[in-house]
């Protein structure tokens, strides 16, 4: 079977078999034994870029005067009574290089062509704070992202852009290192309390501590102001694209872009699965907040420190007095501490999403935020790993409904991970229940009226993982998904069987889980055939990657 194409072309326009034989085009496909429909590839004209002009820093209006409105229209239609779910694919973490350019553009072009052929709705990319604003405060370089956006648009795909205010490196799946901006690291070196700190004094440079959200610690600006200026710069530079090719803005709110504390860092072997993690409340800003909260309820002695009996990163719940079956977590002190600790996280998310809503209102793009799928020790009473991450979810307390309500207040989609996992796949001693956790989040978002989207937590290419996502979406126990983003595009994805699994998964999600298996013999021009054609197009990816 022979395939020829112009890899720089895009946007597949389908012709019927008869007319295509009379069509003279430099971009063509020929198959030796069959006569399938052929495709003409044309590129859309490039779109005008906009330069960033600085405005005054946005300050969120008071929550007491804020009134919730549905400001954003879902750019990829998904009616409430429709089980069809668009699938996006995450791009590599180093899609834009440290020098600010698009990485391997020829390979990217071929990859996007293949994904389009597979029926994928679009792709997701991290807009790294450490890349865009690395040259100094408010000195933004969006050039690499401009290249990508035009390429994505040319192929007729949509783009989800993550406002990534965290460090890349040191967590599951991190294949490269992108630290926070150098000028921010300089401020951290002068004031180490700007980052999260555990009870041993270990500092974590992944993300600025939410304890100083409202303190002007970054050369005269607060962290919330810095994040807001970054998002506003993005809005002004790409205003012509937002609501069109840029269908969604995901607001990073913590390590790995997730609304949580960095309680289980993998770097240097600090934490290992299924450890409970540690509370991150020992920088001076968090300590001051805890003390003030304790004094406000007349319990001054409770504010001197975090829990002293909560163990260490790699412990199991029963190793500790705080997390064991009838431990301190269920005491008056434990409830006090968790209300404060989780409340600070909710406040951080509320402030960031309030700012993002004001900046992107009227743009037509959807806003989303990500919540981590911390499924280990879910079947215990204390849910220890969730507690250290900031989710006050126990046998007696629902930790996800308040988060879902906060997201709904701002009209933001809640993006949840671990959608691909099954309980039976997990080690027994870890007391995992990813299925139970996902079901709880589905119920919480349904009760709050919040839209729910999903991701897989780990790289999976097997039918079992894909089937679990499809089953979750079809479940009647809670919210269905408005979108699913697959982690992640790499060389392995384009290998024969892996690619076939993805194509079948995309079709199943579009059909609400009722799709049939993909056949190589389907050459009738159906969507299945286009998906199979995408696997043939993907042969160009390996060739391009060598350049």
C-alpha positions as CSV (number, residue, x, y, z in Angstrom):
1,X,0.0,0.0,0.0
2,X,1.4,3.3,-1.1
3,X,0.8,6.7,0.4
4,X,2.1,10.1,-0.8
5,X,1.3,13.5,0.6
6,X,2.5,17.0,1.2
7,X,3.2,17.0,4.9
8,X,3.1,20.8,5.1
9,X,-0.6,20.8,4.0
10,X,-3.6,20.7,6.3
11,X,-7.3,20.9,6.6
12,X,-8.7,17.7,4.9
13,X,-11.4,18.4,2.4
14,X,-13.1,15.2,1.3
15,X,-14.0,14.6,-2.4
16,X,-16.0,11.7,-3.8
17,X,-14.1,9.0,-5.6
18,X,-15.3,10.0,-9.1
19,X,-14.4,13.6,-8.9
20,X,-11.1,13.0,-7.3
21,X,-9.9,11.0,-10.3
22,X,-10.4,14.1,-12.4
23,X,-8.8,16.4,-9.8
24,X,-5.2,17.5,-10.5
25,X,-3.5,18.2,-7.2
26,X,0.0,18.1,-5.9
27,X,-1.3,16.7,-2.6
28,X,-2.8,13.2,-3.3
29,X,-3.1,9.7,-1.9
30,X,-3.1,6.5,-3.9
31,X,-3.9,3.0,-2.7
32,X,-2.9,0.0,-4.9
33,X,-5.8,-2.3,-4.5
34,X,-8.8,-0.1,-3.5
35,X,-10.5,3.0,-4.7
36,X,-11.2,5.0,-1.5
37,X,-12.2,8.7,-1.6
38,X,-9.2,11.0,-1.9
39,X,-8.5,14.1,0.1
40,X,-7.3,17.5,-0.9
41,X,-5.2,19.4,1.6
42,X,-5.4,23.2,1.8
43,X,-4.0,25.6,4.4
44,X,-6.0,28.4,5.8
45,X,-4.5,31.8,5.4
46,X,-2.4,33.0,8.4
47,X,-4.1,35.1,10.9
48,X,-3.0,38.5,12.2
49,X,-1.2,38.5,15.5
50,X,-1.7,41.2,18.1
51,X,0.9,42.9,20.2
52,X,0.6,43.0,24.0
53,X,-0.1,46.4,25.6
54,X,0.0,46.7,29.4
55,X,-3.1,47.6,31.3
56,X,-3.5,48.2,35.0
57,X,-3.5,45.1,37.1
58,X,-7.0,43.6,37.6
59,X,-8.2,43.3,41.2
60,X,-11.1,40.9,41.6
61,X,-14.3,42.6,42.9
62,X,-15.6,41.7,46.3
63,X,-17.2,38.3,46.6
64,X,-20.2,40.0,48.3
65,X,-21.0,42.0,45.2
66,X,-20.0,39.4,42.7
67,X,-22.9,37.8,40.9
68,X,-22.4,34.5,39.0
69,X,-23.1,34.6,35.3
70,X,-22.6,32.1,32.5
71,X,-20.1,34.1,30.6
72,X,-18.5,31.5,28.4
73,X,-20.0,29.5,25.6
74,X,-18.6,26.0,25.1
75,X,-16.7,26.2,21.9
76,X,-17.1,22.5,21.2
77,X,-20.8,21.9,21.3
78,X,-22.0,19.3,23.8
79,X,-25.7,19.4,24.4
80,X,-26.8,18.2,27.8
81,X,-28.9,15.4,26.3
82,X,-26.1,14.2,24.0
83,X,-23.6,11.6,25.2
84,X,-21.1,12.5,22.5
85,X,-17.8,13.6,24.0
86,X,-15.0,15.5,22.1
87,X,-11.5,14.1,22.6
88,X,-8.4,16.2,22.9
89,X,-4.8,15.1,23.1
90,X,-2.1,16.6,25.3
91,X,1.0,17.8,23.4
92,X,4.5,17.2,24.7
93,X,5.6,19.2,27.7
94,X,8.4,20.7,25.6
95,X,6.3,21.7,22.7
96,X,7.8,25.2,23.0
97,X,11.6,25.3,23.7
98,X,13.4,27.2,26.3
99,X,14.4,29.7,23.6
100,X,10.7,30.4,22.9
101,X,10.3,28.6,19.6
102,X,8.1,25.8,18.4
103,X,9.9,22.5,19.0
104,X,10.3,20.2,15.9
105,X,7.7,22.0,13.8
106,X,7.7,19.5,10.9
107,X,7.0,16.6,13.2
108,X,4.3,18.7,15.0
109,X,2.7,19.4,11.6
110,X,2.6,15.8,10.7
111,X,1.3,14.8,14.1
112,X,-1.5,17.2,14.0
113,X,-2.5,16.0,10.5
114,X,-2.7,12.4,11.9
115,X,-4.7,13.5,14.9
116,X,-7.2,15.3,12.7
117,X,-7.5,12.2,10.5
118,X,-8.3,10.2,13.7
119,X,-11.3,12.4,14.5
120,X,-9.7,14.1,17.5
121,X,-11.3,17.5,18.4
122,X,-8.1,19.3,19.3
123,X,-4.9,19.4,21.4
124,X,-3.8,20.8,24.7
125,X,-0.6,22.7,25.4
126,X,1.0,24.2,28.6
127,X,1.7,27.9,28.4
128,X,4.6,27.8,30.8
129,X,5.1,30.9,33.1
130,X,8.8,29.9,33.2
131,X,9.1,30.2,29.5
132,X,6.9,33.1,28.6
133,X,7.9,35.6,31.4
134,X,11.5,34.4,31.9
135,X,13.2,37.5,30.7
136,X,11.8,39.7,33.4
137,X,8.6,41.0,35.0
138,X,5.9,41.6,32.4
139,X,8.4,40.8,29.5
140,X,6.3,38.2,27.7
141,X,7.4,36.1,24.7
142,X,4.5,34.3,23.1
143,X,6.2,33.7,19.7
144,X,6.4,29.9,20.0
145,X,2.8,29.7,21.0
146,X,1.8,31.9,18.1
147,X,3.5,29.4,15.7
148,X,1.6,26.5,17.3
149,X,-1.8,28.3,17.3
150,X,-1.5,29.0,13.6
151,X,-0.5,25.4,12.8
152,X,-3.4,24.0,14.9
153,X,-5.8,26.4,13.2
154,X,-4.5,25.3,9.8
155,X,-5.4,21.7,10.5
156,X,-8.9,22.6,11.6
157,X,-8.3,21.5,15.2
158,X,-9.2,23.2,18.5
159,X,-6.7,24.2,21.2
160,X,-6.9,24.0,25.0
161,X,-4.3,26.2,26.6
162,X,-3.2,25.7,30.2
163,X,-2.0,28.7,32.1
164,X,0.9,26.8,33.8
165,X,2.2,28.7,36.7
166,X,4.0,25.7,38.1
167,X,7.4,24.2,37.6
168,X,7.7,21.3,35.1
169,X,10.0,18.5,36.5
170,X,9.9,16.2,39.5
171,X,6.5,14.6,39.1
172,X,4.9,11.7,37.4
173,X,5.4,11.9,33.6
174,X,7.6,15.0,33.7
175,X,10.0,14.4,30.8
176,X,11.7,17.8,30.9
177,X,12.6,20.6,33.3
178,X,11.1,24.1,33.1
179,X,11.6,26.0,36.4
180,X,9.7,29.1,37.5
181,X,11.0,32.3,35.8
182,X,14.6,33.2,36.8
183,X,13.5,36.5,38.4
184,X,11.0,34.7,40.5
185,X,13.6,32.2,41.6
186,X,15.8,35.2,42.6
187,X,13.0,36.4,44.9
188,X,12.7,32.9,46.4
189,X,16.4,32.8,47.1
190,X,16.0,36.0,49.1
191,X,12.8,34.9,50.8
192,X,12.5,31.1,50.9
193,X,9.1,31.4,52.6
194,X,7.6,32.2,49.2
195,X,7.3,28.5,48.5
196,X,5.6,25.6,50.2
197,X,7.4,24.2,53.2
198,X,6.9,20.9,55.2
199,X,7.4,20.4,58.9
200,X,11.0,19.4,58.4
201,X,11.7,22.8,56.7
202,X,12.0,21.2,53.2
203,X,11.2,23.8,50.6
204,X,9.3,23.0,47.4
205,X,10.0,25.2,44.4
206,X,7.1,23.8,42.2
207,X,4.7,26.6,42.9
208,X,4.4,29.9,44.9
209,X,2.8,29.3,48.3
210,X,-0.8,30.4,48.3
211,X,-0.1,31.9,51.8
212,X,1.3,35.0,50.1
213,X,-1.4,35.3,47.4
214,X,-2.3,38.8,48.5
215,X,1.2,40.0,49.6
216,X,3.3,42.1,47.1
217,X,6.3,39.7,47.3
218,X,7.1,39.6,43.5
219,X,8.8,42.9,42.9
220,X,5.8,45.0,44.0
221,X,3.1,42.7,42.7
222,X,1.1,39.9,44.5
223,X,1.2,36.4,43.0
224,X,-2.5,36.8,42.0
225,X,-1.6,40.0,40.2
226,X,1.3,38.4,38.5
227,X,-0.9,35.5,37.3
228,X,-3.6,37.9,36.2
229,X,-1.2,40.0,34.2
230,X,0.1,36.9,32.5
231,X,-3.4,35.8,31.5
232,X,-4.3,39.3,30.4
233,X,-1.2,39.3,28.2
234,X,-2.3,36.1,26.6
235,X,-5.8,37.5,26.0
236,X,-4.5,40.6,24.3
237,X,-1.9,38.8,22.2
238,X,-4.3,36.1,20.9
239,X,-7.6,37.9,21.1
240,X,-8.4,37.0,17.5
241,X,-8.0,33.3,18.2
242,X,-9.7,33.0,21.6
243,X,-13.2,31.6,21.2
244,X,-12.2,30.2,17.8
245,X,-9.2,27.9,17.5
246,X,-8.5,28.5,21.2
247,X,-11.6,26.7,22.6
248,X,-10.6,26.5,26.3
249,X,-8.4,28.2,28.8
250,X,-7.4,26.0,31.7
251,X,-6.2,28.0,34.8
252,X,-3.3,26.4,36.6
253,X,-3.8,26.6,40.4
254,X,-1.0,24.6,41.9
255,X,1.6,21.9,41.3
256,X,1.0,20.0,38.0
257,X,-1.6,22.7,37.3
258,X,-3.9,21.1,39.8
259,X,-5.8,22.8,42.6
260,X,-3.9,21.2,45.5
261,X,-0.9,21.4,47.8
262,X,2.4,19.7,46.7
263,X,2.0,17.0,49.3
264,X,3.5,14.1,47.4
265,X,6.6,15.3,45.6
266,X,8.5,12.5,43.8
267,X,11.7,14.5,43.2
268,X,14.7,13.1,45.1
269,X,12.6,10.2,46.4
270,X,10.8,12.4,48.9
271,X,7.5,10.5,48.4
272,X,6.7,7.1,47.1
273,X,3.3,5.6,46.3
274,X,1.1,4.9,48.3
275,X,2.5,7.2,50.9
276,X,0.2,9.6,52.7
277,X,2.2,12.7,52.0
278,X,2.7,15.6,54.3
279,X,0.9,18.9,55.1
280,X,2.5,21.9,53.4
281,X,1.7,24.7,55.9
282,X,5.0,25.7,57.4
283,X,6.2,28.8,55.5
284,X,5.8,31.9,57.4
285,X,2.7,33.1,55.4
286,X,0.8,29.9,56.0
287,X,1.9,29.8,59.7
288,X,0.7,33.3,60.2
289,X,-2.7,32.5,58.6
290,X,-3.1,29.4,60.8
291,X,-2.3,31.4,63.9
292,X,-4.8,34.1,63.0
293,X,-7.5,31.6,62.3
294,X,-7.0,29.9,65.6
295,X,-7.1,33.2,67.5
296,X,-10.4,34.1,65.7
297,X,-12.1,31.1,67.3
298,X,-10.5,31.4,70.7
299,X,-8.1,28.5,70.3
300,X,-4.7,30.2,70.2
301,X,-2.8,27.1,71.2
302,X,-4.1,25.3,68.1
303,X,-2.4,27.8,65.8
304,X,1.2,27.3,66.8
305,X,1.9,24.6,64.3
306,X,0.4,22.0,62.0
307,X,-0.4,18.5,63.3
308,X,2.5,16.9,65.2
309,X,1.3,13.3,64.7
310,X,0.7,13.2,61.0
311,X,3.7,11.1,60.1
312,X,6.0,11.4,57.1
313,X,5.6,11.2,53.3
314,X,6.0,7.5,52.8
315,X,4.0,6.4,55.9
316,X,0.7,4.5,55.6
317,X,-2.3,5.9,57.6
318,X,-2.1,3.3,60.4
319,X,1.5,4.3,61.0
320,X,0.3,7.7,62.4
321,X,-1.8,8.9,65.2
322,X,-3.5,11.5,63.1
323,X,-4.6,9.4,60.1
324,X,-5.3,6.0,61.8
325,X,-8.8,4.6,61.9
326,X,-9.9,6.7,64.9
327,X,-7.2,9.2,64.8
328,X,-6.8,12.9,65.4
329,X,-8.3,13.8,62.0
330,X,-11.7,13.1,63.6
331,X,-11.1,15.2,66.7
332,X,-12.2,18.8,67.3
333,X,-8.6,19.9,66.6
334,X,-8.4,17.8,63.4
335,X,-11.6,19.3,62.1
336,X,-10.4,22.8,62.9
337,X,-7.1,22.2,61.1
338,X,-8.7,20.7,58.0
339,X,-11.3,23.4,57.7
340,X,-8.5,26.0,57.7
341,X,-6.1,24.0,55.4
342,X,-8.8,23.1,52.8
343,X,-10.4,26.5,53.1
344,X,-7.2,28.3,52.1
345,X,-7.0,26.1,49.0
346,X,-10.6,27.0,48.1
347,X,-9.9,30.6,48.7
348,X,-6.8,30.4,46.4
349,X,-8.9,28.8,43.6
350,X,-11.7,31.3,44.1
351,X,-9.4,34.3,43.7
352,X,-7.6,32.9,40.6
353,X,-10.8,31.8,38.9
354,X,-12.5,35.2,39.7
355,X,-9.6,36.9,38.0
356,X,-9.6,34.6,35.0
357,X,-13.3,35.0,34.5
358,X,-13.0,38.8,34.4
359,X,-10.1,38.6,32.0
360,X,-11.7,36.1,29.5
361,X,-15.3,37.2,29.8
362,X,-17.0,37.6,26.4
363,X,-14.1,35.8,24.6
364,X,-16.2,32.7,23.7
365,X,-13.6,30.4,25.3
366,X,-14.4,27.9,28.0
367,X,-12.7,28.2,31.3
368,X,-11.6,25.1,33.2
369,X,-9.5,24.1,36.2
370,X,-8.0,20.7,37.2
371,X,-8.5,18.7,40.4
372,X,-6.2,15.8,41.2
373,X,-7.5,12.2,41.3
374,X,-5.9,11.1,44.6
375,X,-7.3,7.6,44.8
376,X,-5.0,5.8,47.3
377,X,-6.3,5.3,50.8
378,X,-9.7,6.3,49.5
379,X,-11.2,3.2,51.2
380,X,-10.0,4.2,54.6
381,X,-11.9,6.4,57.0
382,X,-9.5,9.4,57.0
383,X,-8.6,9.5,53.3
384,X,-5.1,10.6,54.4
385,X,-3.5,11.3,51.0
386,X,-6.5,13.5,50.0
387,X,-6.2,15.4,53.3
388,X,-2.5,16.3,52.9
389,X,-3.3,17.5,49.4
390,X,-5.9,19.9,50.7
391,X,-9.1,18.0,49.9
392,X,-11.1,17.7,53.2
393,X,-12.7,14.4,52.1
394,X,-13.2,11.8,54.8
395,X,-15.8,9.1,55.6
396,X,-17.8,11.8,57.3
397,X,-17.1,14.9,55.2
398,X,-17.6,15.5,51.4
399,X,-14.5,17.4,50.2
400,X,-15.5,17.7,46.5
401,X,-18.9,19.3,46.7
402,X,-17.4,22.7,48.0
403,X,-14.8,22.6,45.2
404,X,-17.5,21.9,42.6
405,X,-19.7,24.7,43.9
406,X,-16.8,27.1,43.8
407,X,-16.1,26.1,40.1
408,X,-19.8,26.5,39.3
409,X,-19.8,30.0,40.8
410,X,-17.4,31.1,38.1
411,X,-18.9,29.0,35.3
412,X,-15.7,26.9,35.2
413,X,-15.5,23.3,34.0
414,X,-14.0,20.9,36.6
415,X,-11.4,18.7,34.9
416,X,-10.7,15.5,36.9
417,X,-8.0,12.9,36.5
418,X,-7.7,9.1,36.9
419,X,-10.7,8.5,34.7
420,X,-9.0,5.4,33.1
421,X,-8.3,3.5,36.4
422,X,-10.1,0.5,37.8
423,X,-10.2,-0.6,41.4
424,X,-9.1,-4.1,40.6
425,X,-5.8,-2.9,39.0
426,X,-4.6,-1.3,42.2
427,X,-2.4,-2.9,45.0
428,X,-4.5,-4.1,47.9
429,X,-2.4,-2.5,50.6
430,X,-3.0,0.9,49.1
431,X,-6.8,0.8,49.8
432,X,-7.4,2.5,46.4
433,X,-10.7,3.2,44.8
434,X,-10.3,5.4,41.7
435,X,-13.8,4.2,40.6
436,X,-15.4,5.3,43.9
437,X,-13.6,8.6,43.8
438,X,-14.6,9.4,40.2
439,X,-18.2,8.5,41.1
440,X,-18.1,10.8,44.1
441,X,-16.8,13.7,41.9
442,X,-19.5,12.9,39.3
443,X,-22.1,13.2,41.9
444,X,-20.6,16.4,43.4
445,X,-20.5,18.2,40.1
446,X,-24.0,17.1,39.2
447,X,-25.3,18.4,42.5
448,X,-23.4,21.7,42.1
449,X,-24.5,22.1,38.5
450,X,-20.8,22.1,37.4
451,X,-19.6,20.7,34.0
452,X,-17.2,17.8,34.3
453,X,-14.3,17.0,32.0
454,X,-11.7,14.2,32.4
455,X,-8.1,13.1,31.8
456,X,-6.2,9.9,32.3
457,X,-3.7,10.2,35.1
458,X,-1.0,7.8,33.6
459,X,0.0,7.0,30.0
460,X,-2.2,4.1,28.9
461,X,-2.7,2.7,25.4
462,X,-4.7,-0.4,26.2
463,X,-8.4,-1.1,25.5
464,X,-9.1,-1.6,29.2
465,X,-8.2,1.9,30.1
466,X,-10.0,3.4,27.1
467,X,-13.0,1.2,27.9
468,X,-13.1,2.5,31.5
469,X,-13.3,6.1,30.3
470,X,-16.2,5.2,28.0
471,X,-18.0,3.4,30.8
472,X,-17.5,6.3,33.2
473,X,-19.0,8.7,30.7
474,X,-22.0,6.4,30.1
475,X,-22.7,5.9,33.8
476,X,-26.0,7.0,35.2
477,X,-24.6,7.6,38.6
478,X,-23.4,11.2,38.0
479,X,-22.3,13.8,35.5
480,X,-21.3,12.7,32.0
481,X,-18.2,14.3,30.5
482,X,-18.2,17.5,28.4
483,X,-14.7,16.7,27.0
484,X,-11.9,14.3,27.6
485,X,-8.1,15.1,27.2
486,X,-5.8,12.1,26.5
487,X,-2.3,12.1,28.1
488,X,-0.2,12.3,26.0
489,X,1.1,12.6,22.4
490,X,4.5,11.0,21.9
491,X,6.2,8.5,19.6
492,X,4.5,5.5,21.3
493,X,1.0,6.8,20.6
494,X,1.6,6.4,16.8
495,X,2.7,2.8,17.1
496,X,0.3,0.5,15.2
497,X,-1.8,-1.1,18.0
498,X,-1.7,2.0,20.2
499,X,-2.9,4.2,17.4
500,X,-5.7,1.8,16.5
501,X,-6.9,1.9,20.1
502,X,-6.9,5.7,20.2
503,X,-8.9,5.9,16.9
504,X,-11.5,3.4,18.2
505,X,-11.7,5.3,21.5
506,X,-12.3,8.6,19.8
507,X,-15.1,7.1,17.8
508,X,-16.6,5.5,20.8
509,X,-16.6,8.7,22.7
510,X,-18.2,10.5,19.8
511,X,-20.9,7.9,19.7
512,X,-21.4,7.7,23.5
513,X,-19.7,4.3,23.8
514,X,-21.7,2.6,21.1
515,X,-19.1,2.6,18.3
516,X,-17.9,-0.6,16.6
517,X,-14.4,-1.9,16.3
518,X,-12.2,-0.4,13.6
519,X,-11.6,-2.4,10.5
520,X,-8.8,-1.9,8.0
521,X,-11.1,-3.1,5.2
522,X,-13.5,-0.2,5.7
523,X,-12.7,2.0,2.7
524,X,-16.1,3.5,2.1
525,X,-15.2,7.0,3.3
526,X,-16.8,6.6,6.7
527,X,-15.4,8.1,9.9
528,X,-13.8,4.8,10.7
529,X,-11.9,4.9,7.4
530,X,-10.7,8.4,8.1
531,X,-9.4,7.2,11.4
532,X,-7.6,4.3,9.7
533,X,-6.2,6.8,7.2
534,X,-4.9,8.8,10.1
535,X,-2.8,5.9,11.1
536,X,-1.3,5.8,7.7
537,X,-0.7,9.5,7.7
538,X,1.1,9.1,11.0
539,X,3.9,7.3,9.2
540,X,5.2,10.8,8.3
541,X,5.6,11.6,12.0
542,X,8.6,9.3,12.4
543,X,10.1,10.7,9.2
544,X,9.7,14.3,10.3
545,X,11.0,13.5,13.8
546,X,14.3,12.6,12.3
547,X,14.8,16.0,10.9
